[in-house]
Amino acid sequence: MNPMEQVKINKATVNIGVGDGGEQLARAEKLLTNITNQKPVRTYSKVTNPEFGIRKGQPIACKVTLRNEKAFDAVKLVLDGIGNRIKASQFDKQGNVSFGIAEHIEIPGMRYDPDIGIFGMNVAVTFEKPGYRIKRRKIQNKKVPNKHQVTKEETMEFMKEKFQVEIE
């Protein structure tokens, strides 16, 4: 196979949405640090929504972006927690995949800690092929041609091959 056509993981983003700041958000940050060995970043609400009791600019969640080996290991760990099953509808047209886990204690090796509690989390995995740098570079950045973009089918094949995922 042409090395320029091999699909790879660009990044994996692990997100825990809490809905409000304070002690609960601090516990979610502590959990993300324990799982990924990386400091999480807070995310803030963009709009005010009185029904949910949030104001614009209020911290409501935290996330960690993982790259290279850390991303691969984190995806493998969380997939083990959901039984290596993903629905075909969880893949988008650009070949990215998003899935959630209801409780972090389902992840192998995770124990219940009464100081932290139980949190669910979302994982978004972004895929790319070599040569995607032309999209991000500062000088002469260009669009990635359609024939070189990652497709849904290529990502499904990658997930089956590397992570032994069953696609329903």
Backbone as JSON, one array per atom type, in Angstrom:
{
  "sequence": "MNPMEQVKINKATVNIGVGDGGEQLARAEKLLTNITNQKPVRTYSKVTNPEFGIRKGQPIACKVTLRNEKAFDAVKLVLDGIGNRIKASQFDKQGNVSFGIAEHIEIPGMRYDPDIGIFGMNVAVTFEKPGYRIKRRKIQNKKVPNKHQVTKEETMEFMKEKFQVEIE",
  "N": [[0.84, -1.18, 0.0], [0.44, 2.25, -0.68], [2.42, 4.5, 1.15], [1.49, 7.1, 1.6], [-1.2, 6.85, 1.67], [-1.99, 5.66, 3.97], [-4.02, 5.46, 6.77], [-4.06, 7.27, 9.82], [-4.18, 8.02, 13.38], [-4.87, 11.28, 14.18], [-5.59, 12.89, 16.4], [-7.02, 12.45, 19.67], [-9.76, 13.39, 21.52], [-10.8, 13.73, 24.76], [-13.62, 14.28, 26.64], [-15.35, 15.61, 29.4], [-18.43, 16.53, 30.33], [-19.86, 18.58, 32.7], [-21.67, 20.56, 33.46], [-21.79, 22.51, 35.37], [-19.6, 24.69, 37.23], [-17.14, 24.68, 39.87], [-16.86, 22.37, 42.63], [-17.55, 19.88, 41.5], [-16.62, 20.04, 38.86], [-13.89, 20.28, 39.36], [-13.38, 17.75, 40.41], [-13.88, 16.21, 38.12], [-11.8, 17.11, 36.49], [-9.64, 16.12, 37.94], [-10.06, 13.38, 37.63], [-9.73, 13.09, 34.81], [-7.02, 13.75, 34.65], [-5.93, 11.59, 36.05], [-6.6, 9.45, 34.34], [-5.44, 10.08, 31.81], [-2.9, 11.14, 32.28], [-2.32, 13.82, 31.78], [-2.76, 17.35, 31.84], [-6.0, 18.66, 32.1], [-8.07, 20.96, 30.15], [-10.25, 23.64, 30.79], [-13.57, 24.11, 29.54], [-15.8, 26.59, 28.37], [-19.14, 27.94, 28.65], [-20.98, 29.03, 25.79], [-23.31, 30.37, 25.46], [-26.08, 31.82, 27.29], [-28.29, 29.91, 29.19], [-31.11, 29.66, 30.8], [-32.74, 27.48, 31.5], [-31.05, 25.32, 31.92], [-29.54, 26.45, 33.83], [-27.15, 27.85, 33.33], [-24.7, 30.35, 32.61], [-23.36, 32.63, 30.15], [-19.93, 32.22, 29.47], [-19.36, 30.78, 31.73], [-17.57, 28.15, 33.4], [-18.08, 24.87, 32.28], [-17.28, 22.32, 31.56], [-14.56, 19.94, 30.97], [-11.65, 19.08, 29.07], [-9.3, 16.93, 27.33], [-6.75, 16.85, 24.97], [-5.24, 14.43, 23.12], [-2.35, 13.16, 21.48], [-0.48, 11.2, 19.05], [1.16, 8.37, 20.47], [-0.09, 8.46, 22.98], [-2.73, 9.08, 22.32], [-3.49, 6.79, 20.86], [-3.27, 4.8, 22.87], [-5.16, 5.72, 24.75], [-7.58, 5.58, 23.3], [-7.7, 2.82, 22.85], [-7.95, 1.93, 25.5], [-10.44, 3.05, 26.35], [-12.16, 1.91, 24.46], [-12.04, -0.77, 25.23], [-13.53, -0.55, 27.52], [-16.12, -0.18, 26.55], [-16.67, -2.52, 25.35], [-15.56, -2.96, 22.82], [-17.3, -2.23, 20.71], [-18.86, -0.42, 18.15], [-21.23, 1.69, 16.61], [-22.16, 2.04, 13.17], [-23.21, 4.5, 12.6], [-21.83, 6.25, 14.19], [-19.63, 7.15, 12.92], [-18.42, 9.82, 10.91], [-18.7, 11.64, 7.72], [-16.16, 12.55, 7.09], [-14.55, 10.65, 8.14], [-14.1, 10.6, 10.87], [-14.59, 9.53, 14.27], [-16.87, 9.28, 16.98], [-17.62, 8.5, 20.31], [-19.18, 7.47, 23.38], [-18.79, 6.82, 26.92], [-20.58, 5.51, 29.55], [-20.02, 5.31, 32.34], [-17.04, 5.92, 34.05], [-15.87, 3.9, 35.52], [-16.15, 1.58, 34.14], [-14.0, 1.29, 32.51], [-11.16, -0.71, 32.04], [-9.07, -1.37, 34.82], [-9.73, 0.89, 36.24], [-10.81, 2.12, 39.3], [-13.46, 2.62, 41.67], [-13.58, 5.71, 43.23], [-14.45, 7.31, 46.1], [-13.96, 10.0, 46.58], [-13.92, 11.17, 44.11], [-16.15, 10.24, 42.57], [-18.57, 9.22, 40.08], [-18.24, 9.53, 36.62], [-19.32, 10.11, 33.27], [-18.01, 10.04, 29.92], [-17.06, 11.57, 26.78], [-15.51, 10.58, 23.75], [-13.72, 11.73, 21.06], [-12.34, 10.91, 18.02], [-9.98, 11.86, 15.68], [-9.01, 11.37, 12.38], [-6.35, 11.15, 9.94], [-4.37, 11.38, 6.91], [-0.93, 11.04, 5.81], [0.42, 14.13, 4.68], [-1.54, 15.94, 5.23], [-0.64, 18.23, 6.27], [-0.53, 20.37, 4.53], [-2.9, 21.66, 4.79], [-2.76, 22.96, 7.23], [-0.46, 24.53, 7.35], [1.27, 27.73, 7.5], [2.27, 29.27, 5.35], [1.28, 29.3, 2.03], [-1.04, 27.63, 2.39], [-3.31, 25.04, 1.55], [-6.25, 23.35, 0.28], [-7.07, 20.0, 1.15], [-7.09, 17.57, -1.32], [-10.04, 15.91, -2.66], [-9.67, 13.2, -3.34], [-7.69, 12.44, -1.61], [-8.65, 12.67, 0.92], [-9.74, 11.31, 4.08], [-11.98, 8.62, 4.23], [-15.18, 7.39, 5.4], [-15.33, 4.59, 5.21], [-12.61, 3.83, 5.11], [-11.79, 4.56, 7.66], [-13.39, 2.88, 9.23], [-12.31, 0.41, 8.5], [-9.7, 0.72, 9.48], [-10.23, 0.88, 12.26], [-11.26, -1.68, 12.72], [-9.02, -3.23, 12.1], [-6.84, -2.29, 13.74], [-7.88, -2.04, 16.37], [-9.6, -4.18, 16.74], [-12.41, -3.82, 16.54], [-15.93, -4.28, 16.64], [-18.28, -3.46, 14.27], [-21.49, -2.3, 14.25]],
  "CA": [[0.0, 0.0, 0.0], [1.15, 3.52, -0.74], [2.51, 5.06, 2.51], [0.73, 8.35, 1.7], [-2.62, 6.53, 1.78], [-2.25, 4.97, 5.22], [-4.78, 6.25, 7.73], [-3.5, 7.28, 11.18], [-4.9, 8.86, 14.33], [-4.3, 12.61, 14.35], [-5.76, 13.24, 17.8], [-8.19, 11.95, 20.38], [-10.2, 14.37, 22.51], [-11.63, 13.14, 25.81], [-14.39, 15.39, 27.19], [-16.33, 15.34, 30.45], [-19.34, 17.67, 30.51], [-20.41, 18.56, 34.05], [-22.84, 21.42, 33.48], [-21.54, 23.65, 36.25], [-18.23, 24.75, 37.72], [-17.03, 24.34, 41.28], [-16.23, 21.15, 43.12], [-17.78, 18.77, 40.58], [-15.69, 20.22, 37.73], [-12.55, 19.98, 39.87], [-13.28, 16.28, 40.49], [-13.78, 15.71, 36.74], [-10.43, 17.4, 36.05], [-8.76, 15.17, 38.64], [-10.27, 12.09, 36.97], [-9.07, 13.13, 33.49], [-5.58, 13.71, 34.89], [-5.59, 10.21, 36.43], [-6.75, 8.55, 33.2], [-4.59, 10.41, 30.66], [-1.6, 11.71, 32.69], [-2.17, 15.1, 31.11], [-3.6, 18.35, 32.51], [-7.15, 19.04, 31.27], [-8.39, 22.36, 29.9], [-11.67, 23.91, 31.01], [-14.33, 24.7, 28.44], [-16.76, 27.56, 28.91], [-20.39, 28.0, 27.89], [-21.0, 30.08, 24.78], [-24.58, 31.09, 25.55], [-26.81, 31.72, 28.56], [-29.47, 29.06, 29.09], [-31.68, 29.59, 32.16], [-33.32, 26.16, 31.76], [-29.98, 24.48, 32.47], [-28.9, 27.19, 34.91], [-25.79, 28.25, 32.97], [-24.52, 31.69, 32.05], [-22.29, 32.74, 29.16], [-18.6, 32.37, 30.06], [-19.23, 29.96, 32.94], [-16.94, 26.86, 33.11], [-19.08, 23.8, 32.37], [-16.72, 21.02, 31.2], [-13.11, 19.91, 30.8], [-11.26, 18.16, 28.0], [-7.89, 16.68, 27.11], [-6.44, 16.46, 23.6], [-4.1, 13.51, 23.11], [-1.79, 12.91, 20.16], [0.52, 10.14, 18.89], [0.98, 7.14, 21.24], [-1.07, 8.69, 24.05], [-4.07, 8.99, 21.72], [-3.72, 5.39, 20.54], [-3.46, 4.07, 24.12], [-6.42, 6.15, 25.37], [-8.68, 5.02, 22.52], [-7.73, 1.39, 23.13], [-8.43, 1.76, 26.86], [-11.87, 3.35, 26.43], [-12.88, 0.91, 23.66], [-12.18, -1.96, 26.07], [-14.6, -0.27, 28.48], [-17.44, -0.29, 25.93], [-16.77, -3.84, 24.74], [-15.08, -2.92, 21.42], [-18.43, -2.16, 19.76], [-19.21, 0.92, 17.69], [-22.25, 1.71, 15.56], [-21.72, 2.69, 11.93], [-23.68, 5.88, 12.61], [-20.92, 7.07, 14.99], [-18.58, 7.64, 12.01], [-18.92, 10.87, 10.03], [-18.24, 11.56, 6.33], [-14.72, 12.82, 7.03], [-13.84, 9.52, 8.7], [-13.87, 10.73, 12.3], [-15.51, 8.72, 15.06], [-17.15, 9.77, 18.33], [-18.39, 7.56, 21.12], [-19.2, 7.83, 24.79], [-18.81, 5.76, 27.91], [-21.54, 5.99, 30.55], [-19.37, 5.43, 33.65], [-15.6, 5.7, 33.88], [-15.41, 2.7, 36.21], [-16.2, 0.47, 33.18], [-12.68, 1.21, 31.88], [-10.33, -1.67, 32.78], [-8.05, -0.78, 35.68], [-10.26, 2.03, 36.98], [-11.51, 1.77, 40.53], [-14.35, 3.67, 42.19], [-13.0, 6.55, 44.26], [-15.54, 8.13, 46.64], [-13.6, 11.42, 46.52], [-14.17, 11.65, 42.74], [-17.5, 9.91, 42.13], [-18.67, 8.54, 38.78], [-18.45, 10.44, 35.49], [-19.3, 9.6, 31.91], [-17.16, 10.87, 29.09], [-17.14, 11.44, 25.33], [-14.22, 10.5, 23.08], [-13.78, 12.04, 19.62], [-11.07, 10.54, 17.4], [-9.81, 12.48, 14.37], [-8.06, 10.62, 11.56], [-5.79, 11.85, 8.78], [-3.34, 10.68, 6.14], [0.23, 11.9, 5.63], [0.18, 15.15, 3.68], [-2.57, 16.87, 5.69], [0.02, 19.44, 6.73], [-0.79, 21.47, 3.6], [-4.1, 22.34, 5.26], [-2.49, 23.71, 8.46], [0.74, 25.37, 7.3], [0.99, 29.17, 7.41], [2.57, 29.76, 4.01], [0.69, 28.53, 0.93], [-1.9, 26.53, 2.81], [-4.24, 24.63, 0.51], [-7.26, 22.36, 0.64], [-6.7, 18.62, 0.87], [-7.95, 17.11, -2.42], [-11.05, 14.91, -2.31], [-9.17, 11.82, -3.49], [-6.75, 12.15, -0.53], [-9.32, 12.78, 2.22], [-10.09, 10.06, 4.75], [-13.39, 8.29, 4.08], [-15.82, 6.62, 6.47], [-14.98, 3.18, 5.03], [-11.21, 3.66, 5.48], [-11.71, 4.64, 9.12], [-13.97, 1.64, 9.76], [-11.33, -0.65, 8.28], [-8.61, 1.0, 10.43], [-10.68, 0.52, 13.6], [-11.34, -3.14, 12.78], [-7.67, -3.79, 12.01], [-5.96, -1.91, 14.85], [-8.51, -2.16, 17.68], [-10.5, -5.32, 16.72], [-13.73, -3.28, 16.85], [-17.09, -4.79, 15.91], [-19.13, -2.35, 13.83], [-22.88, -2.79, 14.16]],
  "C": [[0.89, 1.25, 0.0], [1.22, 4.13, 0.67], [1.75, 6.37, 2.69], [-0.77, 8.1, 1.85], [-2.96, 5.8, 3.07], [-2.92, 5.91, 6.22], [-4.1, 6.15, 9.09], [-4.35, 8.18, 12.07], [-4.17, 10.19, 14.44], [-4.39, 13.02, 15.81], [-7.0, 12.56, 18.36], [-8.51, 12.97, 21.47], [-11.15, 13.69, 23.48], [-12.29, 14.3, 26.56], [-15.32, 14.89, 28.29], [-17.15, 16.61, 30.64], [-20.02, 17.56, 31.86], [-21.68, 19.4, 34.13], [-22.71, 22.59, 34.42], [-20.1, 23.58, 36.75], [-18.16, 24.24, 39.15], [-16.41, 23.0, 41.54], [-16.38, 19.98, 42.15], [-16.84, 18.85, 39.37], [-14.27, 19.91, 38.15], [-12.34, 18.48, 39.99], [-13.15, 15.66, 39.1], [-12.39, 15.95, 36.18], [-9.44, 16.43, 36.66], [-8.85, 13.79, 37.99], [-9.56, 12.05, 35.61], [-7.55, 13.08, 33.63], [-5.14, 12.29, 35.23], [-5.62, 9.28, 35.22], [-5.68, 8.8, 32.13], [-3.19, 10.89, 31.0], [-1.3, 13.02, 31.99], [-3.16, 16.08, 31.74], [-4.76, 18.75, 31.6], [-7.33, 20.55, 31.17], [-9.88, 22.53, 30.15], [-12.31, 24.46, 29.75], [-15.47, 25.51, 29.04], [-18.0, 27.61, 28.03], [-20.36, 29.19, 26.95], [-22.26, 30.92, 24.87], [-25.15, 30.94, 26.97], [-28.07, 30.9, 28.33], [-30.06, 28.89, 30.49], [-32.29, 28.23, 32.5], [-32.3, 25.22, 32.38], [-29.23, 25.18, 33.59], [-27.46, 27.57, 34.6], [-25.8, 29.65, 32.37], [-23.38, 31.67, 31.06], [-20.96, 32.97, 29.88], [-18.37, 31.55, 31.32], [-18.54, 28.64, 32.59], [-17.95, 25.72, 33.31], [-18.51, 22.41, 32.06], [-15.2, 21.1, 31.18], [-12.78, 18.87, 29.74], [-9.75, 18.02, 27.95], [-7.73, 16.27, 25.65], [-5.16, 15.64, 23.63], [-3.64, 13.27, 21.68], [-0.8, 11.75, 20.22], [0.18, 8.9, 19.73], [-0.06, 7.3, 22.34], [-2.5, 8.56, 23.52], [-4.42, 7.53, 21.44], [-4.05, 4.6, 21.81], [-4.8, 4.43, 24.77], [-7.62, 5.58, 24.63], [-8.82, 3.53, 22.79], [-8.33, 1.11, 24.51], [-9.94, 1.97, 26.95], [-12.69, 2.36, 25.6], [-13.04, -0.39, 24.43], [-13.32, -1.79, 27.07], [-15.99, -0.39, 27.89], [-17.58, -1.6, 25.14], [-16.38, -3.88, 23.27], [-16.21, -2.95, 20.41], [-18.72, -0.7, 19.45], [-20.27, 0.78, 16.62], [-21.69, 2.42, 14.33], [-22.13, 4.15, 11.89], [-22.77, 6.81, 13.42], [-19.73, 7.57, 14.17], [-19.18, 8.75, 11.15], [-18.3, 10.75, 8.64], [-16.74, 11.78, 6.18], [-13.9, 11.71, 7.69], [-13.5, 9.65, 10.17], [-14.9, 9.88, 13.04], [-15.65, 9.32, 16.45], [-17.97, 8.73, 19.06], [-18.28, 7.97, 22.57], [-19.13, 6.59, 25.66], [-19.62, 6.29, 29.09], [-20.88, 6.22, 31.92], [-17.89, 5.09, 33.5], [-15.1, 4.43, 34.57], [-15.52, 1.45, 35.32], [-14.86, 0.29, 32.48], [-11.83, 0.25, 32.7], [-9.24, -0.97, 33.59], [-8.52, 0.41, 36.49], [-11.05, 1.52, 38.18], [-12.42, 2.93, 40.93], [-13.64, 4.39, 43.32], [-14.1, 7.45, 44.82], [-15.23, 9.63, 46.61], [-13.91, 12.01, 45.14], [-15.61, 11.43, 42.32], [-17.47, 9.18, 40.8], [-19.0, 9.56, 37.7], [-18.51, 9.64, 34.2], [-18.43, 10.51, 31.08], [-17.39, 10.59, 27.61], [-15.72, 11.41, 24.77], [-14.45, 10.76, 21.6], [-12.4, 11.76, 19.05], [-11.04, 11.1, 15.98], [-8.72, 11.73, 13.62], [-7.54, 11.49, 10.42], [-4.81, 10.94, 8.07], [-2.11, 11.58, 6.09], [-0.04, 12.9, 4.51], [-0.88, 16.15, 4.08], [-1.96, 18.18, 6.2], [-0.28, 20.62, 5.81], [-2.02, 22.27, 4.01], [-3.8, 23.28, 6.42], [-1.31, 24.68, 8.37], [0.38, 26.83, 7.08], [1.19, 29.69, 5.99], [2.01, 28.79, 2.98], [-0.18, 27.37, 1.42], [-2.97, 26.3, 1.74], [-5.23, 23.62, 1.07], [-6.74, 20.96, 0.3], [-7.63, 18.11, -0.23], [-8.9, 15.99, -1.99], [-10.51, 13.49, -2.37], [-8.2, 11.44, -2.37], [-7.4, 12.23, 0.85], [-9.69, 11.4, 2.77], [-11.6, 9.84, 4.6], [-13.88, 7.47, 5.28], [-15.39, 5.14, 6.42], [-13.53, 2.91, 5.45], [-11.05, 3.68, 7.01], [-12.28, 3.38, 9.76], [-12.98, 0.49, 9.63], [-10.16, -0.51, 9.25], [-9.0, 0.55, 11.83], [-10.79, -1.0, 13.76], [-9.96, -3.76, 12.88], [-6.86, -3.53, 13.27], [-6.56, -2.18, 16.23], [-9.46, -3.36, 17.79], [-11.91, -4.92, 17.14], [-14.79, -3.97, 16.01], [-17.96, -3.61, 15.55], [-20.52, -2.9, 13.56], [-23.65, -1.99, 13.14]]
}
